[in-house]
Amino acid sequence: MEIGKRLLNLLSISVLSVAINANAQGNDFFSASDKTVFSSTDELNGPNGLKTTCSGIAWLYFRERTAHGGGPILTDGSGHERKYFNNEEWANVRFIDWTKDTIDFLSDSIDRCVIDNSTFKRLGRSLNKNSQNNFSFEISPSDAKNMFNRIYQVVEDTKKYQVEYQENLRVQKEQQFQRAKNIRLGAIDIANIQDAAIKFNASDAYQLVSSPLVKADNKNYKISGYLEKYKDSSFIASTYPLSAIGSTPYNTRFIVLVPQPMVSKYQSTSRIGGHINMIGKYVGNRNVTLVTNASVTVPVFEMLYLE
């Protein structure tokens, strides 16, 4: 931190520092506090719209070597070595859009900058002359080229990761499609509510509970809730726990009819006030009288699956 502060103070008084346009200078990767950088007027135009200057290249190298201006590019915010780039950009181009031509262009530009522009040498001399505690900073074109090659390696790793990620996603989707197909054909037993929703082609019933259709559509729905009142082969449930129902401005209740083959499972696994997940066919509506004597219309489902 002390080194960064001293360097920043140095830049503010150095004859090398002037206020410039960040886009023209190619320093869009840096924070607002880094709008004052080393003077240069010769714009360098590279592949894929890259726009920078000798000073811009020097500043990028300076940041990587000193952790000034937001920290090094090749490490993440936690100080760990960076594995991948996202959409970070420098000089009007995202790092992940760098190509081999970008590296060749920057390497050639560094050589020309050393010959035609004294920014690299002048900056090194100024920093060393004004530094304290024997801090020494030397700009090395060969190190700068090595830095660009390291950046490009992260770019290549990022592209490889993206290809692998897309391939894994494709395989995952294919596996999910094949599993769903086998579930519908009965080749795979239903393991959970998600499988049951596939088997019965069920939609979510949440909005249907709060606002039932005028006429039941006999389609299958996935629904979950809390058991309130029960009989041997039917029960009333709510999408909210009993303690929270009073705070909801809409209906939360629904009725479930349990067919005879499922009565045993329903009676042995369901608990009053307990949570249930199920698939049911929407077969009608009924009026239910609340404890306030108000009457509400609730949907009625015939149970097809109980988790």
Order of alpha helices (4+ residues) and beta strands (2+ residues): alpha-beta-alpha-beta-beta-beta-alpha-beta-beta-alpha-alpha-alpha-alpha-beta-alpha-beta-beta-alpha-beta-alpha-beta-beta
